[in-house]
Amino acid sequence: MKRALLVAAALVCSCAVGVTAALGVRSATRRAQTEDVAFHSAALDSEYHFLIWLPPGYATSGRHYPVIYFLHGLPSGPTAYQSLGWVQAALAATGRQAILVVPQGTRRAGGDPEYHDWGPGRNWSTAISRDLVRYVDGHYRTIAGRGGRALIGVSAGGYGAASIGLSHPATYGVVESWSGYFTPTDPSGATRLDVGSDADNEAASVYWRARRLQAQFRRFPTYFAFYVGASDPTFVDDNVELDRELRSLGVPHVFAVYTGGHSRSLWSPHAPGWLEMALDHLHAAA
């Protein structure tokens, strides 16, 4: 199966909108608060769900926080976004103050929309880059600008982060791909998808976009980083190829190959460091 599905970790999510139970008001202000939120997305023409972790002290601090948007792997189901407690734990381990948002990546079991815009009612890229960002900025105390936003993803979410983040440079100042790939694929991960016209396929390819990044990064300085496990069964070549292309073009980026395959046993140990690198390139809470 393409891109191992993320296993539910320590987080036990409530399916209802609201803050998770805490032991009294004082305890709640010290701990991260979790909300499972739904709102109407015009791009999807439906209710759109996301999980948000608010940092300890958010309720009383009055501060504005950077936001990490994190995309999960595909194929998956409509509640897969609720199963990334390990990412929240990694953020907590950094000791840094930030909001974490994990949006829904599909509306059906086994769905694999690749975080792509497919047409009216199925425009996932627009739902994330426009509708979700507007909602979060409008309802939470965020640093509402590219200097306050990172887009990160794992596996298919890594493709989504690179594709969406690099095509919306005015929205995100940090883009990271963990064990991702750089053109849309079918559920096997081995076959590239034809998403429409030649122009559509070019726009969906991070390799095609790479030729424009040097000029783009001069106008919109962006921290772009990606990694892959040396034993990843599918995506090592994709990552090595992009690194080679970016180096030949003089595009600043960070690339790493780690011991490991394509699973949480690779991602979890590296998550605190990579989240901290992202936050190093965003404005701090203030």
N, C-alpha and C positions, 0 to 999 in steps of 0.2 A: 504494500500500500504506500502511496506517495506520502512523504513527509509525516513521520510518526506523530500521531495525535498527542497533544499534551495531556499528561495524566493529572487528574485532580490531586492537589496537594493539601496542605494543612488548612487552607481556607475552606470554610463551609459557608456558602453564600445563601442569603435569603432571596427567594424569587420575587418578593414584593419590593416595591420602591420604599426606601427608607434607610435610616442609619441602623447598623447592627447593634444588638443589645450590648449595653455596657453596665458595669457594676457601679451605678451612681454617676452623678454629674461630674464630680471631680475626676473619677477614673476615666470617663469618656473624653475629657479634655486632654488627658495625657496620652491617649492611645489613638492610633490611626482609626479613622471612621470609614465605614464602607457603605456605599449606596448603590443599589441596582436601579438604574434609571431608564425610563422609556420616554421618547418624544416622537413627534411626527416628522419624518424626513421627507422633504419634497423630492429629493433625488431617488428615493426608493418608493415613494408614494405609499408609505406604510409606517407603522410604529417601528422605531429603531431603538435597540437596547444597548446599554453599555454599563460597565462596572466602574466605579470611581472610588479610589482611596484618597481620603483627605488626611494630611499629615497630623501628627499629634499637636494639639494646641490650636488647630485651625479654628475651632468654634469661637475662641476668645481672643485670638492674636490680632485680628484686624489687618494682617499682612497679606500681600499678594504673592503668589507662588508660581514658579515655572511648572510646566505641564509636560509629562512624558506620555505620549500616546503609544500604546503597545498593541501590535497586531498579532493574533494567534495563527497557528498553522491550519492548513486545509488539505484534503477534505475534512469536514467536521459537521457538527450539528448546530442548531440555533442557540444552544446554551453553552457552547464551548468557551465563550468569553468568560464564563463564571469559574473556570478551572485553572486560573493562572495565579494561584496564591503564592507560588514560588517566586514570581516576579515581585510581588509586593514584599515578600520576605527579604528578597535581595535589595530592594530599595531601602527598607528599614535598616538593613545591615550597613549601608553606606553612612548612616547618621545624617543624611542630607534632607533638607526640607523641600519637598516637591509633591505635586499632585500626580497620581497615576490614573490613566484612563485606558480601559481595555474594551474596545467596541466589538459588537457582534460582527462576525465575518460571513454568515450565511443565514438564510431563513428556513432551510430544510435539512433533513437528515442526509448526511453524505454530500452536502453542497460544496461546490468548488468554483465560486465566481471569480477567483483570482484577484479580488480587490480591483476589478476593472469596471469601466463604464460600458455597459452593454446596450443601453437604450433606455427610454422612459420607464421608470419604475424599477430599473435594474442597474442604476448608476452608483456603484459602490465607491469608486474613487471620489466622486463628487460628494457623496454622503459623508465621507470621512473628512475630506479637505475643506468642505464648506459647511455643511449642515451641523456636523458634530462640533467643529471648532466654534462656530457661532453660538451653539447652545451652551457649551461649557464656559466660554468667555462671558456669556450673558447671565449665567446662574451661579458662578463661583468666582472667588477672588483669584484670578489668574494674572500673570504678566502677559497681557494681551498683545503680543507681537511676535515676530519670528525669533527674536532674542529670548523668548520665554517658552518656546515649543520645540520638542524633539519628537520625531516619528521613528519608532523602532519596531522591528518585527522578527519573528523566528520562523524559519522554513518558508512556507508560502507567504507568511506575514513579512518575512525579510524581503521577498520580491515586492510585496505591496508597499512596504516602507520606502524602498529604493525608487520604485516607479512613481508613487504618489509624491514622495518628499522632494525628489529631484525635479519633478515637473511642476511643483508649486513652491518655488524658491522664496517667494514673498511671504509664505505662510510658516515655513519651518527653517530653523537655523541649524538643526542637527538631524542627521539621518544615519541610522545604523541598521545593518542587515546581519542577522545571526543565522548561519547555515541556510542562507537564502539562495536564490538564483535570479536571473536577470532578463528573462523573457517569460511570458505566460506559458504554462504547460498543462497537459492533460493530467488526470489523477495519478497516472503512473510516475509522473515527474520526468519521464524520459523523452516525451514527444512535445514539441512546441505547438502551441495553438495558433490557428489562423483566426484572428479576431476581426477580420473584415478586409478592407482595402489595403493596398500597399502602405498608404499613409497611416492607417490605423495600426498596422503591424509595426511600422517604424516608431510611432509614438509610444507603443507599449514596450519597446525594447530599451533597456538601460544601456546596452552596447551602442545603439544608435545615438542616444542622448549624450554618451560620453564625449563625443566629438565637439559638443557645444559647452561642456562644463567649465573649461578654462575661462572663457569669457563670462559665463554665468557666475562663477565663483568670484570673479573680480567685482562684479556688481553686487552680488549677494553672498558674502563670505559664509561658507557652509562647512561644518565639520561632517565629513562623510567617512564612515568606517564600516568594515565588514569582515567577517571571519567564517571559517569552515573547519570541520573536523577532517583530519587526514584520512580517516577511514569512512568518510561519508560515502554511501553507496552510489550516489547520483550526482552530487553537485560540486565536487572538487574542481573539475575542469571549468565549470562556469565561473567560479570565483577566481581561479588562476588566470583565466582569460581576461576578465575585467581588470584585474590588477595590472596585467601586462599592458593592456590598452591604455589605462589611465597613466601609467608610468611613461609610456611612449609619447603621450600627449602633454606631459608635464602638469597633470591635474593633481592637486594635493589631496591625499587620502590616507587612511590607515588600513592596513590589511594584515591579517594573521591567520596562520594555520596551526591548529591545536591537535594534540593527541585525542582521538575520540571519533565517534561516528555521528549519527543523526538522532540524538535523543536528549532527554533532560539531564542525563548523566554528564553530558558535555556542557549544556547551557547553564545549568544551575551554578556550578562552581565559578564560571566566568561572569555571571550576571552582575554581581555587585561592582566589579571593576569596570565593566562596560557601561553600566548605568552612571557610575561616578564620572567616567570620561565624558559622557554626554552632558552631565550637569556642570562639569568644568567649563563647558562652552556655551552655557546659558546664563542669563542673569539670575542672581541669587534672590531668594525670597526677601521682600522688603515691605 
